[in-house]
Amino acid sequence: MSSSQETNKEILQVQDLAVAYGHIEAVKGISLSLREGEITALVGANGAGKSTTLLAISGLVKTKRGSVLFNGEDLTRLSPHRIVANGVVQVAEGRATLTTLTIEENLALGAYTRKDKANVAGDLEWVYSLFPVLKQRAKGLAGNLSGGEQQMLAIGRALMAKPKVLLLDEPSMGLAPLIIQEIFRIVQEINKTGMTVLLVEQNVRQALRIAQRGYVLETGKIVLEDSGAALLHNPKVVEAYLGG
């Protein structure tokens, strides 16, 4: 993990970000920041604008206004593949693995933007150490994996791009409780290497439990911001998301 001084450095800043689909504003001028080496959780109900926020950071939806600064550069001016090459990589909701390719081929595609080809093999071994099941089944088709294994593959493929910031969109969605525990444990393992993580989750309790900081999004607006631990015990959060 980075030193506390480095941890406090803001690596990514979202400023007055607004996104509209037609006449409907899904994200209404939000601001948030990620500190280097931390897990930041963005939580809220379905339809709050969480996924739209990630898509805007990744350049996959156009912003109406606002900026996304990564190490001082405005990502809203860049194409999605340039954003990935710069080190901001998203694991999409619903996993989006390429089911007709092998696990090995999926992981190799994750590294396609990289210039440091000599280091790719070492990173592949790191991904296999995080997800041993992927190594065991490397030559098999991704389409034959279970939902939980496909989520592992999607995260592994993103890691092969060597991100500085990893954006995770609903990694626990549709998974069995034991698999969810494993996915969250692995997110913490990844973070221990110093990687900055933005975690979007409907599973509010799990997300805030592992996050150093958190934001609560309601109908396109940030309504609460605090440490993960403080939000976990905030009466408003408990009442709205943790079943009272």
C-alpha positions as CSV (number, residue, x, y, z in Angstrom):
1,M,0.0,0.0,0.0
2,S,1.2,3.5,-0.7
3,S,2.4,5.7,2.2
4,S,-0.3,7.9,3.8
5,Q,1.1,11.0,2.1
6,E,0.6,9.4,-1.3
7,T,-2.7,8.0,-0.3
8,N,-4.1,11.5,0.2
9,K,-3.1,12.6,-3.3
10,E,-6.2,13.0,-5.4
11,I,-5.7,11.0,-8.6
12,L,-9.1,11.5,-10.2
13,Q,-11.6,14.4,-9.8
14,V,-15.1,14.5,-11.1
15,Q,-16.3,18.2,-11.2
16,D,-19.9,19.3,-11.8
17,L,-20.5,16.3,-14.0
18,A,-23.9,16.2,-15.7
19,V,-25.2,13.5,-18.2
20,A,-28.5,13.5,-20.0
21,Y,-30.4,10.9,-22.0
22,G,-32.5,13.1,-24.2
23,H,-34.4,15.5,-21.9
24,I,-33.8,13.4,-18.8
25,E,-30.8,14.3,-16.7
26,A,-29.5,11.1,-15.2
27,V,-26.5,12.7,-13.4
28,K,-27.1,16.3,-12.1
29,G,-23.9,18.1,-11.6
30,I,-22.0,15.8,-9.2
31,S,-18.5,16.2,-7.8
32,L,-16.4,13.5,-6.3
33,S,-12.7,12.6,-6.0
34,L,-10.6,9.4,-5.7
35,R,-7.5,9.4,-3.5
36,E,-4.6,7.3,-4.8
37,G,-4.4,3.8,-3.3
38,E,-7.9,3.9,-1.8
39,I,-11.2,2.1,-2.5
40,T,-14.0,4.6,-3.0
41,A,-17.6,3.3,-3.0
42,L,-20.4,5.0,-5.0
43,V,-23.6,3.5,-3.7
44,G,-27.3,4.0,-4.1
45,A,-30.5,2.5,-5.4
46,N,-31.0,1.1,-8.9
47,G,-31.4,4.1,-11.3
48,A,-29.6,6.6,-9.1
49,G,-27.1,7.3,-11.8
50,K,-24.1,5.2,-10.6
51,S,-23.5,3.3,-13.8
52,T,-23.9,6.5,-15.9
53,T,-21.3,8.2,-13.8
54,L,-18.8,5.3,-14.6
55,L,-19.7,5.4,-18.3
56,A,-19.0,9.1,-18.4
57,I,-15.6,8.7,-16.7
58,S,-14.8,6.0,-19.2
59,G,-15.8,8.2,-22.1
60,L,-18.6,5.8,-23.1
61,V,-21.4,8.4,-22.8
62,K,-21.2,12.1,-23.6
63,T,-21.2,14.6,-20.8
64,K,-23.6,17.5,-20.8
65,R,-21.2,19.6,-18.7
66,G,-18.4,19.2,-16.2
67,S,-15.0,17.6,-16.3
68,V,-13.2,14.4,-15.2
69,L,-9.6,15.2,-14.4
70,F,-7.1,12.3,-14.2
71,N,-3.7,13.5,-13.0
72,G,-4.7,16.9,-14.2
73,E,-5.8,15.9,-17.8
74,D,-9.5,16.2,-18.7
75,L,-10.7,12.7,-19.8
76,T,-13.9,14.1,-21.3
77,R,-11.9,15.2,-24.3
78,L,-10.4,11.8,-25.0
79,S,-11.8,8.7,-26.8
80,P,-12.6,5.6,-24.7
81,H,-9.5,3.7,-25.9
82,R,-7.2,6.6,-25.0
83,I,-8.7,6.7,-21.5
84,V,-7.9,3.0,-21.1
85,A,-4.4,3.6,-22.4
86,N,-4.0,6.4,-19.9
87,G,-4.8,4.0,-17.1
88,V,-8.5,4.3,-16.3
89,V,-10.1,0.9,-16.9
90,Q,-13.7,-0.2,-16.4
91,V,-15.2,-3.6,-15.6
92,A,-18.6,-3.3,-17.2
93,E,-21.9,-4.3,-15.5
94,G,-22.9,-7.7,-16.7
95,R,-19.3,-8.8,-17.2
96,A,-19.2,-8.6,-21.1
97,T,-16.7,-11.4,-21.5
98,L,-16.1,-12.6,-25.1
99,T,-17.8,-16.0,-24.8
100,T,-16.6,-17.5,-28.1
101,L,-12.9,-16.9,-27.1
102,T,-10.9,-18.8,-24.6
103,I,-10.1,-17.4,-21.1
104,E,-6.5,-17.0,-22.3
105,E,-7.6,-15.0,-25.3
106,N,-9.9,-12.8,-23.3
107,L,-7.0,-11.9,-20.9
108,A,-4.6,-11.3,-23.8
109,L,-7.1,-8.8,-25.3
110,G,-7.0,-6.9,-22.0
111,A,-3.4,-6.0,-22.6
112,Y,-3.8,-4.8,-26.2
113,T,-3.2,-1.1,-25.4
114,R,0.0,-1.7,-23.6
115,K,3.5,-0.7,-24.8
116,D,5.4,-2.7,-22.2
117,K,4.8,-6.1,-23.8
118,A,7.8,-7.6,-21.8
119,N,5.8,-7.3,-18.6
120,V,2.5,-8.8,-19.8
121,A,3.5,-12.4,-19.0
122,G,4.3,-11.5,-15.4
123,D,0.9,-9.7,-15.1
124,L,-0.9,-12.7,-16.5
125,E,0.7,-14.9,-13.8
126,W,-0.5,-12.3,-11.2
127,V,-4.0,-12.5,-12.5
128,Y,-3.9,-16.3,-12.4
129,S,-2.6,-16.1,-8.8
130,L,-5.7,-14.0,-7.9
131,F,-8.1,-16.3,-9.8
132,P,-6.6,-19.9,-9.9
133,V,-9.8,-21.2,-11.6
134,L,-8.9,-19.1,-14.7
135,K,-5.5,-20.8,-14.9
136,Q,-7.0,-24.2,-14.6
137,R,-9.4,-23.5,-17.4
138,A,-7.2,-21.2,-19.5
139,K,-7.7,-23.0,-22.8
140,G,-11.5,-23.4,-22.3
141,L,-14.2,-21.1,-23.7
142,A,-15.2,-18.1,-21.6
143,G,-18.9,-19.0,-22.4
144,N,-18.5,-22.2,-20.4
145,L,-17.7,-20.3,-17.1
146,S,-20.3,-19.8,-14.4
147,G,-21.5,-16.2,-13.6
148,G,-19.0,-15.8,-10.8
149,E,-16.1,-17.1,-12.9
150,Q,-17.1,-14.8,-15.7
151,Q,-16.9,-11.9,-13.3
152,M,-13.4,-13.0,-12.2
153,L,-12.5,-13.1,-15.9
154,A,-13.8,-9.6,-16.5
155,I,-11.8,-8.3,-13.6
156,G,-8.7,-10.2,-14.7
157,R,-9.0,-8.8,-18.2
158,A,-9.2,-5.3,-16.9
159,L,-6.1,-5.9,-14.7
160,M,-4.2,-7.0,-17.8
161,A,-4.5,-3.4,-19.1
162,K,-2.4,-2.4,-16.0
163,P,-4.8,0.3,-14.7
164,K,-3.9,3.0,-12.3
165,V,-7.7,3.4,-11.6
166,L,-10.0,0.4,-11.7
167,L,-13.7,1.2,-12.2
168,L,-16.0,-1.7,-11.0
169,D,-19.6,-1.6,-12.0
170,E,-21.9,-3.8,-9.8
171,P,-19.4,-6.7,-9.5
172,S,-21.7,-8.6,-7.1
173,M,-24.8,-8.4,-9.3
174,G,-26.5,-11.8,-9.8
175,L,-23.9,-13.8,-7.9
176,A,-24.3,-16.3,-5.0
177,P,-23.4,-15.0,-1.5
178,L,-20.2,-17.1,-1.2
179,I,-19.0,-15.8,-4.6
180,I,-19.8,-12.2,-3.6
181,Q,-17.6,-12.6,-0.5
182,E,-14.8,-13.9,-2.7
183,I,-15.1,-11.1,-5.2
184,F,-15.0,-8.4,-2.5
185,R,-12.0,-10.2,-0.9
186,I,-10.2,-10.1,-4.3
187,V,-11.0,-6.4,-4.7
188,Q,-9.2,-5.8,-1.4
189,E,-6.2,-7.9,-2.6
190,I,-6.0,-5.8,-5.7
191,N,-6.2,-2.6,-3.7
192,K,-3.4,-3.8,-1.4
193,T,-1.0,-3.5,-4.4
194,G,-1.7,0.3,-4.4
195,M,-4.3,0.3,-7.1
196,T,-7.1,2.9,-6.8
197,V,-10.6,1.5,-7.1
198,L,-14.0,3.1,-7.7
199,L,-16.6,0.6,-6.7
200,V,-20.2,1.1,-7.8
201,E,-22.5,-1.2,-5.9
202,Q,-26.1,-1.8,-4.9
203,N,-24.8,-4.1,-2.2
204,V,-24.3,-1.1,0.1
205,R,-23.2,-2.9,3.2
206,Q,-20.4,-4.9,1.5
207,A,-19.2,-1.9,-0.5
208,L,-18.9,0.4,2.5
209,R,-17.3,-2.3,4.6
210,I,-14.2,-2.4,2.3
211,A,-14.1,1.2,1.2
212,Q,-12.0,3.9,2.8
213,R,-14.4,6.6,1.4
214,G,-17.9,6.6,0.1
215,Y,-20.5,8.7,-1.7
216,V,-24.3,8.1,-1.7
217,L,-26.1,8.9,-5.0
218,E,-29.8,9.5,-5.1
219,T,-31.6,10.4,-8.3
220,G,-28.5,11.8,-9.9
221,K,-27.2,13.8,-7.0
222,I,-24.7,13.1,-4.2
223,V,-26.5,13.4,-0.9
224,L,-23.9,12.0,1.5
225,E,-20.1,11.8,1.5
226,D,-17.9,10.4,4.3
227,S,-15.6,7.6,5.2
228,G,-16.9,4.1,4.4
229,A,-17.1,3.2,8.1
230,A,-19.0,6.4,9.0
231,L,-21.5,5.9,6.2
232,L,-22.0,2.3,7.3
233,H,-23.3,3.6,10.6
234,N,-25.0,6.8,9.3
235,P,-28.7,6.5,10.4
236,K,-29.9,7.8,7.0
237,V,-27.9,5.1,5.2
238,V,-29.0,2.4,7.6
239,E,-32.6,3.3,7.2
240,A,-32.6,3.7,3.4
241,Y,-30.2,0.9,2.3
242,L,-29.4,-1.5,5.2
243,G,-32.9,-2.5,6.3
244,G,-33.3,-0.2,9.3
